[in-house]
Amino acid sequence: MADAEVVLVRHGETEWSRSGKHTGSTDIELTDRGREQARALGAALRGLQFELVLTSPLRRALETCRIAGFGGAALVRDELREWDYGEYEGRTTPEIRKERPGWTVWRDGARGGETVAEVGARVDRVIAELRSLTGDALVFAHGHVLRVLIARWLGLEPGDGRLFALDTTTISRLGYERETAVVRSWNERPGPEI
């Protein structure tokens, strides 16, 4: 895979992503704006060939994948589900910090949900699959799980995903420089702002 790239796509906007609510297992759909964003993603990715297309099983990622034109080729990977936020599902960070001052999911995990190490173990399985390829891959998933994936791709600890901001409906590219895993581009919006 030395010359191959992994293209990461965070799903389009949802009501909860727009309001900053932690959205793990709640299976909500894209907003109208999110669907427009997914169409722009499709235009940006049109003509590219991928040996493997993977997607989270959650509706917002599946819908982004389908609208972008890759639904027919995509394989669902449960490992690409978003972080399980447990008791913090549907709550914003400021709301959580009222009862747990200084809380961060990266350090403290989610009460009744997953730790960062558990998310890291899931994405390590996806990375092993991606590294076995000879061609390019395309991955549709979610903000936190993709941030953990980038950290693990680079050989960092899962919690180092906190260092990589990732907006909805963006494209990021991972690859290699010689034998070293690198970031080729990060958090790029396809086309004009929607």
N, C-alpha and C positions, 0 to 999 in steps of 0.2 A: 504494500500500500504506500510505498515511499513517495510516489507522485500523485496519489489520489487525495481528494479532499472530502471532508465531511461538512455538508451544509446544514446548519441548524436553523430552524424556523420556530419562533415563538408564535403561538396562536393569536388570532385577531382579538379585538376588544370585546369584552363582555361587560355587563352591568357591574359585576363585582370587581373586575380589574380596573374599571374606570373609577370606582369609589375607594379602591385600596383595601378591599376585604380579602382576607386570606381564602383562596379558593382551591381546596385540595380535591376532595372526592365529590363535592357538589357538582352535578353534571348539568351545567347551564350552557345555553347556546350563545352564539355571537350576537352582538347588536347589529343593527343595519350598517353602522360604521365599520364594525368588525368584518362584515361580509364584503364591503367595498375594499377594505384593506387586503383581504384574502385574494380578491381579484387582481389587485396591484401586485401582490406577491407572485401570482401566476404569470403575469406579464413579465416580471423580472426574471423568472426562472424558465420561461418558455425557451425551448430549443436545447436545454441542457439534458444530458443523458446520465442516468444514475443506475448503477448496478443494483442498488438496494434502496428502497424507500420504507422508512419506519414511521409509525405514529403511535402516540398514546391512545388508549382506548376511550378517553373522555371526549365528549361531544364537541367541545370547543376546538380541540386539536384535529379531530376527525373532519369536522366541517371546514376548517381552514385548509386542510389537505385536499379535500374534495373540490372546494371552490377554486383552489389554485391549480387544479387539473391533474393531481397525482393520486386521487382516491382509488382508481382502478389498479394501481401498481403497489399500493401501500400494504405493508404487513403490520399488524397490531402487536405491540410489545407492552405487556403489563408493567414492565420495569420503567417505562417512560411516563407512568402516571405521575401527577404532581405529588409533592410532599403531603403526607397525611397529617393535617393540622390538629386532629383530635378535637379537644374542647375549644380550640381557637378558630375552628372553621367558621367562616362568615363574619369574622371580627377583624377590625383594623388594628394596626400596631398601637396607636394611641389608646384605643379602648382596652387592650390587653395590659398596657403599661399602667393603667389606673389601679389594677390589682397586683401587678408585678413590675414595679419600677425598674427601668433599665433593661427590661426583657428584650432579647433578640432570638429569633428562631435559630440563627446560626450557632449560638453558644448554648442556649437553653432548651432547644427542641420545642416540642409541642406536647403539653400535658394530655395524655391519653392518645397521642399520635406517635409519629416517628422521630427518631433522633437524626442528626446529620450523618452519623456513621451508617445508619440503616439505609438512608437514601444513597449514600456513597456506594454501599455494597450492591444496590440495584443497578446503578449506572455503570459500575465496573463490568457487569455482565454484558451490557450494551456495548461498551467500549471494546471488549474482547471480540464481539461479533463484528464490529466495524473494522477492527484491525486485521481481521482475517480476509478482508476483501482485497481485490486487485483494482477495482474501479471506485468511482465516486459514490457517495451515499447522501441521502437527504433524510432529515429527521424533523418531525413535527412534534412539539411537546410544549412545556410550560416553563414559566420564569425560573422558579427555584430549582427544579430538577435539571434544567439546562445549565444553570450556573454551577451546580455541583458537577455536572458532566464536564464542563470546561476545566474546572479545577483538577479533576481526576485525569483528564486527557493530558494535562501539563505535568502530571506527577505530583500535584499539590494535595494537601489534605482536603477532604470534602468541605469543611467549613471555610476554606479559602474562596469558595464560590461567592462569598459576601463581597469580594473585591471586584466583581464583574456585574455592573448594572445591566439590565436587559429589559427593554421596552416591549410592549405587545407589537406583533406583526413586524418583526425585524428579522434580518438575515445575518447570520454569522458564519464564518468559514474557518475550519480547522484543517491542519495539514501537517506537513513535515518540511523541515529544512535539513537536508541530508537525512540523518537518522533521528533528529530531535523533533519531538512533537511541538507544534507552534500554533499560535492564533494567526490566521491570515487576514481576517477582518472581523469586526465585532459590532453588533448592535446597529446595523445599517438599515435605514428605511428604504424600501423599494419605491422609486419614483417620487412624485410630489407628496407632501404631507396630506393625509386624508383625515 
